[in-house]
Amino acid sequence: MAQAFFLYFAGIIVLTSVLVVALRNPVYSAISLLIMFFHVAGLYVTLHAEFLAAVQIIVYTGAILVLYLFVVMLLNVKREERYHAQFPLAALLGVTILTEGLMLTLNRRFSSEPLPLSGDNGAADAAAGNTETIGEVLYSTYLFPFEVASLILLVAMIGAIVLAKKDITARDR
């Protein structure tokens, strides 16, 4: 039964990920992204990572996607018909990524050494809860990358507003 849920979630994730890139209307692309985010959260639930599923829905679906839609509406993105020029490069990159995924899968399947089940302190990880372990790692080991990511998002948001303001003032003249 778990495999059926995984195949359902994985199939929808792959389909909607392709739609995010393939759809020409940015709003429809964002809706496909929304569906993909919810199914990734469902995949986390099947992995017994309920906290990550909740964070996936709250942060990505609630915040990042709304920010993305805000920027799309603010910039008033027009459709561009230059997709045919980018197709060969996109096809090459897609085949490369699929080949790498296949190689990783085959390497894991035929590898003789087992994969580690937990980090360095397996007993402490098993005793602590999922949320507590993630919080400790995020705010100790990965504190600097976490802060850098938040600054990058802030700079991107300010940049989008500055670009939109230039576009709005240019139209008013």
matplotlib code that plots the C-alpha trace (Angstrom):
import matplotlib.pyplot as plt

x = [0.0, 2.9, 4.3, 1.0, 0.9, 4.5, 3.9, 0.8, 2.6, 5.7, 3.7, 1.8, 5.0, 6.7, 3.6, 3.1, 6.8, 6.8, 3.7, 5.4, 8.0, 5.8, 2.8, 3.2, 0.8, 2.7, -0.5, -1.2, 2.4, 2.1, -1.1, 0.9, 3.6, 1.0, -0.3, 3.3, 4.1, 1.0, 2.0, 5.6, 4.0, 2.1, 5.3, 6.8, 3.8, 4.4, 8.0, 6.7, 8.1, 4.9, 6.8, 8.4, 5.0, 3.6, 6.5, 6.3, 2.7, 3.1, 6.4, 6.4, 2.7, 1.7, 4.6, 6.9, 4.1, 2.2, 5.4, 5.9, 2.4, 2.8, 6.0, 4.4, 1.4, 3.5, 5.9, 3.0, 5.0, 4.2, 4.4, 7.5, 7.5, 11.2, 10.7, 11.9, 15.4, 15.8, 14.4, 17.7, 19.5, 16.6, 16.3, 20.1, 19.9, 16.8, 18.5, 21.6, 19.6, 17.6, 20.9, 22.4, 19.3, 19.4, 23.1, 22.5, 19.7, 21.7, 24.7, 22.6, 20.8, 24.1, 26.2, 27.4, 27.7, 24.6, 23.3, 23.6, 20.2, 21.0, 23.6, 26.6, 24.6, 22.0, 20.7, 20.2, 18.4, 16.1, 15.3, 14.6, 11.5, 11.5, 10.8, 13.4, 16.1, 15.4, 15.4, 18.7, 20.4, 18.9, 19.8, 23.3, 25.0, 23.1, 22.5, 24.8, 23.3, 19.8, 20.5, 22.2, 19.1, 16.8, 19.0, 18.9, 15.1, 15.0, 17.3, 15.2, 12.0, 13.5, 14.9, 11.6, 9.9, 12.6, 12.3, 8.5, 8.7, 11.0, 8.5, 5.6, 7.3, 8.3, 4.7, 3.4, 5.7]
y = [0.0, 2.4, 1.8, 2.7, 6.0, 6.7, 6.0, 8.2, 11.1, 10.7, 10.5, 13.7, 15.4, 14.6, 15.6, 18.9, 19.7, 19.3, 21.5, 24.2, 24.5, 23.7, 26.0, 29.4, 31.2, 32.0, 31.8, 28.3, 27.4, 28.7, 26.5, 23.5, 24.4, 24.6, 21.1, 19.8, 21.4, 19.7, 16.3, 16.7, 17.3, 14.1, 12.3, 13.5, 12.1, 8.7, 9.0, 9.7, 13.2, 15.1, 18.2, 18.5, 18.1, 20.9, 23.1, 22.3, 23.5, 26.5, 27.8, 26.8, 26.8, 29.6, 32.0, 31.3, 30.6, 33.7, 35.7, 34.2, 35.1, 38.6, 39.1, 37.7, 40.0, 43.0, 42.6, 41.9, 39.2, 38.9, 35.6, 35.0, 32.9, 32.0, 28.5, 26.7, 28.2, 26.8, 23.3, 21.6, 22.8, 21.9, 18.4, 17.9, 18.9, 16.8, 13.7, 14.4, 14.6, 11.4, 9.6, 10.8, 9.6, 6.3, 5.9, 6.7, 4.2, 1.5, 2.3, 2.0, -1.1, -3.0, -1.5, -4.0, -1.5, -0.6, 3.0, 4.6, 4.8, 7.8, 10.4, 10.2, 9.8, 7.3, 6.7, 10.4, 10.9, 8.0, 9.4, 12.9, 13.8, 14.7, 18.4, 18.7, 17.1, 19.3, 22.4, 21.6, 20.9, 23.9, 26.4, 25.0, 23.2, 25.0, 28.4, 30.3, 28.8, 29.4, 33.1, 33.4, 31.9, 34.3, 37.3, 36.0, 35.9, 39.4, 40.8, 39.0, 40.5, 44.0, 43.6, 42.6, 45.6, 47.9, 46.4, 46.7, 50.3, 51.3, 49.6, 51.4, 54.8, 54.3, 53.6, 56.7, 59.0]
z = [0.0, 0.8, -2.6, -4.3, -2.4, -3.3, -7.0, -6.9, -5.3, -7.4, -10.7, -9.8, -8.8, -12.1, -14.1, -12.4, -12.5, -16.2, -16.4, -14.4, -17.1, -20.1, -19.5, -21.1, -18.7, -15.5, -13.4, -14.6, -14.0, -10.4, -10.0, -11.2, -8.7, -5.9, -6.7, -6.8, -3.4, -1.8, -3.3, -2.0, 1.4, 1.0, 0.1, 3.4, 5.3, 3.7, 5.0, 8.6, 8.5, 9.5, 10.6, 7.2, 5.5, 7.6, 6.9, 3.2, 3.1, 5.4, 4.0, 0.3, -0.5, 1.9, 1.6, -1.4, -3.9, -2.8, -3.2, -6.6, -7.7, -6.3, -8.3, -11.5, -11.1, -10.2, -13.1, -15.5, -17.3, -21.0, -22.9, -24.9, -28.0, -27.9, -26.5, -29.6, -29.4, -25.9, -26.6, -27.6, -24.5, -22.3, -23.8, -23.3, -19.6, -19.1, -20.6, -18.5, -15.2, -16.1, -16.8, -13.5, -11.6, -13.3, -12.5, -8.9, -8.7, -10.2, -8.0, -4.9, -6.0, -6.8, -4.1, -1.5, 1.4, 3.3, 3.5, 7.0, 8.8, 10.9, 11.7, 13.9, 17.1, 16.2, 19.7, 20.4, 17.1, 17.8, 21.3, 20.1, 18.2, 14.5, 15.1, 17.9, 15.8, 12.8, 14.9, 16.6, 13.3, 11.5, 14.2, 15.1, 12.2, 9.3, 10.9, 8.5, 5.3, 6.8, 7.3, 3.9, 2.2, 4.0, 2.9, -0.7, -0.6, 0.9, -1.8, -4.6, -3.2, -3.1, -6.6, -7.9, -6.4, -7.8, -11.2, -11.1, -9.9, -12.8, -15.2, -13.6, -13.7, -17.3, -18.3, -16.6, -18.7]

ax = plt.figure().add_subplot(projection="3d")
ax.plot(x, y, z, "-o")
ax.set_aspect("equal")
plt.show()
